[in-house]
Amino acid sequence: MFAPGFFSSGSVHTALLLGTIVAIVSGLMGVFVLLRNQSFGGHALTDVATTGGAGAAYLSVAPLVGFVTGAVIGAGAIESLSRDRSQRRDVATGIVLGAATGLSGLFLYLTATTSSATGVTQQVLFGSLFSVSSSTVPVAAVTALIVTVTMALVARPLLLSSLSPDLARARGLRTSWLGLLFLLLVAVAVGLCAISIGSLLATALLIGPAATAMRRSRTITGAIVMAMSVGLAATWVGIVLAYDSFTWRATGQGLPVSFFVVAIILAFYALSHVPLSRSRRV
Amino acid sequence: MIHAWEVGTIVAIVAGLVGFFVVLRSSAFPAHAIPNGAFAGAAGASLIGASPLVGLGLFAALGALSIAWLGRRTRSDIATALVLIGMLALGAAFLSQSTAYEPQVFALLFGEILGVSSTQLIPIALLGTAASITLLALYRPLLLGSVAPELARAKGVAIRRLDLVFLLIVAAVTTMTVPVVGTLLMFALMIAPPAAARSLTNRPAIALTLSSLIALVVMWGAIASAYQMNWPVGFFVGAYGALSYGLARLWRRATRN
């Protein structure tokens, strides 16, 4: 199971630490994203994060900074375009998504033509958890902590405004500001996901574990804990398998971590459809 | 270059038509997920030496079917997200095994006007015609099913089958669009021009025509700019698309007051 050198490899340690942080934050945010019916918005932020990541690669800035900045700007743009009531939210999201994707194409192209670095496109889009620098871990940990604490503070009003926006407004909550704050927090979480499994697949960690948990859990807290557990299991096992996969073939060509993580998440989701017993079938 | 122009023209007209219904039906997410995930098919095809167009078509159709199938068992946005990540993960796995050069991967994702060959022209034209005819044949039930699903059901329209056919049309359009604008930017062409058109008029038939026209202008402008500046065509598609939408919103605001 564990290929030689797994426990002594520094890059594996970094991957495990970062993967743990990311799985916890994305499990928390994912449940709220699904409660608020914002899967498309959450996914769109991953694509805007790509633009930031590509821009960071072009300017040689740390990728995490790029991913998070990109996603935060995208969240602001989506939210401000959605303010216009005559236009539906998914169209506003789509416009931002389309423009941002075009821009990431440009950044990746410029990076590939002006620098000698190879594999930028793959690295930004699909991530490579094993090549993340260990200095990213403390930054990611602090970022994750800020997101979690802020969520803990706004959890109750946010929950109310997600489940019953009219009641929340009647109680004097500023729902549109809450919505913006939430989307910004999702943006930061997405930036963290992007650094671990790549920006294209960040959606997997955000939506997959939460979708599984919400099929099985009856309470919000239960769903959050379960989403975190699924995310953690998928990330840890994914890292082990990906490291292991380098020894599977004689050529030494391994499979990416992101592939295994997503495969495990989807397996969990499929399992959640299996009825536990006839009586508990919903 | 001249092939890119021809293919681009077909692609823009069809994307404008389909996009109108994408916006009307609030299907932005599946319309984004199908081309995005279908990229895995092209990556897989290049791995086994098959034509990327076949791989794209296969994965796009598979994605459409999976979204429709899973959408009956869970919320449709979750179904779409899960199908998307599944296909993308396969794409990541295929890429890691392939020896494709970065420019090839890049062209697949963001488009490449100089890579369009004359052999691609005929299948693309056929797919485009088939998609447009199906769409126009279904114009009335699609319109009704999008605007008033309850009424459509009462009139005996099979909503689920209609949804499936629509997703398959999106899959067909994906397959034909990708060689020019790339899997990631295909979506921009399907969303911005129709959204702009709908800001300009409330009448469906005019909006449909306008949507194709705007898509055409965006596409031609993008190809010309990409040729001039040697930047990826996908960037211009995204930028001009957003620009057309912005201008349409300004126009609407100006004419209202």
Interface residues (C-beta under 8 A of the other chain):
Chain A: L34 N37 S39 F40 H43 D47 D84 Q87 R88 D90 V91 T93 G94 I95 L97 G98 A99 A100 T101 G102 L103 S104 G105 L106 L108 Y109 A112 T118 G119 V120 T121 Q122 L125 F126 G198 L200 L201 T203 A204 I207 G208 A211 R215 Q253 G254 L255 P256 S258 F259 V261 V262 A263 I265 L266 Y269 H273
Chain B: V23 S26 A28 F29 H32 N36 R73 T74 R75 D77 I78 T80 A81 L82 L84 I85 G86 L88 A89 L90 A92 A93 L95 S96 Q97 E102 P103 V105 F106 L109 F110 G111 G182 L184 L185 F187 A188 I191 A192 A195 S199 W231 P232 G234 F235 F236 V237 G238 A239 G241 A242 Y245 R249
